Structure formats: C-alpha cells, structure tokens
Amino acid sequence: MKTTITTAGVDQSARSRHWHDAIARAYFPLDLSFPRPATFNGTLTTWDLGGVSLSRLTSDALFYRRLPKHFREPGPEEFLVTLPAKSELRFSQGGREVRANPGAFFIERSHEPYEFSHAEFADLWVMKLPKDLLGGRIRAPDRFCSLQFDATNGANGLFVDMVHLIPQRYDAMTVEARATVGRQLADLLALAIQSDERVLTSGASTVRTAHLARIEAFVRRHIDDPELGPDQVAAGCGISVRYLHELLRDTNTTLGQWIRDTRLQAAHEDLSNPADRRAIGEIAYARGFPDQAQFSRAFRARFGITPKEARASA
C-alpha cells in the first residue's frame, strides 16, 4: 500500500504533533526539534514492500533524536538506510558521526540512541527493514551502522537505481510482486555493503576482515547444502578450520549458529511469500534442513510461531 502524509492544510499549531505522529508511524518514535515550527512544511510518502518499506521524505530543517526511552517497549529491532537527494544530512550513533551529501547512503540502528539533522530543506529516501532480514544476508549488520557508503558506483549504484525505480512501477505490481521486490532490494543492499572496499579495509585487521567477508559470501552461496560445515567453508575460503574458528570467535557467534540462523531466516521469507506454493517440508529441505520435525522446532524457537502459522499469516 502507498500512503502520503503532508502538513499541507494542517493548522500551524498542530503541525509539530502531526509530524511527530507521521514519523512514528513510518519509522519509529523519535523526539523532534523544529527550528521554525510555525512555518514547518513536510511531505512523507511510503511504499509497502512486504517486510520492507521505502519512503521519500521532503521537509524543512529538522532535528531528530532517538533516545533510550523510545525502545524500552518490546519490539523488533530495525534498520534504516538513508539516501540524501538534496542537502547535507548529519547523523551520529555509537560515537561515530556522518555528514552525508547526495551521492552517499548510511545505515541507522533503531535500538541504539542517535541524532539526525539537516539545517536546510531536505529531500531524502529511506529504506526500513527488520534486523532479521538484513542479518540473514550479512552477519552482524550492526557493525556497518554510521559508515558512509558511495551511492554512485557498482552494486551500490544498482541498489540506489532500484530505490528510485520502485515508485514508478509500484502501482502495476501485485502484492506478491511487491514483497518479492522488497526482498530483492534487501539482497542488493547486502551486495552493496559487502562489495564496498571501505568495509574490507575497516577495523583493526584488513586481512581478518577480508577473510570474514569471504566466509560470509561462501556461506550465503552454499546455505542450501545440508552438509555445509567448518571443513567445507574453510576449504572453500582457503584457510584452516582452526583459523576459521579463530576468526569467528571475534564475532561472538559460531559458524553453526550463523548457518542455522541464516537458513531459518531464508525459510521464513519463503513461507511469508504468498507466491511460494511449495510444501513446508520442501522449503525446509531446500534450505538445508533434512529433518522437518527438527526444522519446525528450530523455527518456533527462533520466531515464536510454527512454520504453518508463518505461512498462514502471509
């Protein structure tokens, strides 16, 4: 569904509250400070893409704060990917600050305080997706928050091109097609992040980071193989099993845990896709679970619902 919220026609005394509510519905609750509240204008259009949303926000100067009080209530952690089309955006989170201009994008984490502002009229695009969706494509996506990415080249540019193309084609797509496009947009985002040279050269050890990136890519390519394990991953990445475990020890997760979580997330997406007519057992097997009963137990422990309930909710 496409929705548009605007301050046009709203009494000036009510515009602040109106925009607070619009932002909370589209993204999540934030504290807003208006340099010129009496004359503030803004328009927010959102396109629903299944588990992903895409929005375009144009507004006068504004200052946003995400505070601990905003995520004390239980709820899923989410990420925002912001692409400025006009004016400089300032963003700080986790002790790092970004000044992003058109031609860049950056990632925000919902469950950590941050500040976001623009001193002039701004035009920006925002993709919102659950942590589980991005985490199923990139291990520990939190580490990429507050990094600025080039939006003009290679896979990064392809991701941005698709963001701009979706609204033009949206009305002609079915609900099922929109959900599929949302997952494909998440795939492109993951590809853009993984292919960015600054990701490989960030952190304390370039060599270790590059090895981890290769491990992630290998696991993603072979996630449907039920025999996937340390020996196969190490051999495919040209490292020893001992070094593989040493690398993963720094990430606070084991290879087995990450493979299982990635498989479960992929199966959840399959079950949530109304266009996927395969039986639950077929999906489980295709995602590397040869035992359907084991798959159902792991699925319920991970998501709090059974595979059958996940399919019904789609």
ABEGO torsion letter per residue (X at the ends): XBBBBBABGBBAAAAAAAAAAAAAAABBBBBBBBABAAABBBBBBBBBBEABBBBBBBBBBBBBBBBAAAAABBEBBBBBBBBBABEBBBBBBGGBBBBBBBGBBBBBBAABBBBBBBABBBBBBBBBBBAAAAAAABBGAAAABGBBBBAABEAAAAAAAAAAAAAAAAAABBAAAAAAAAAAAAAAAAAAAAABAAAAABEABAAAAAAAAAAAAAAAAAAABAABBAAAAAAAAGBBAAAAAAAAAAAGBBAAAAAAAAAAAAAAAAAABAABABBAAAAAAAAGBABAAAAAAAAAAAAGBBAAAAAAAX
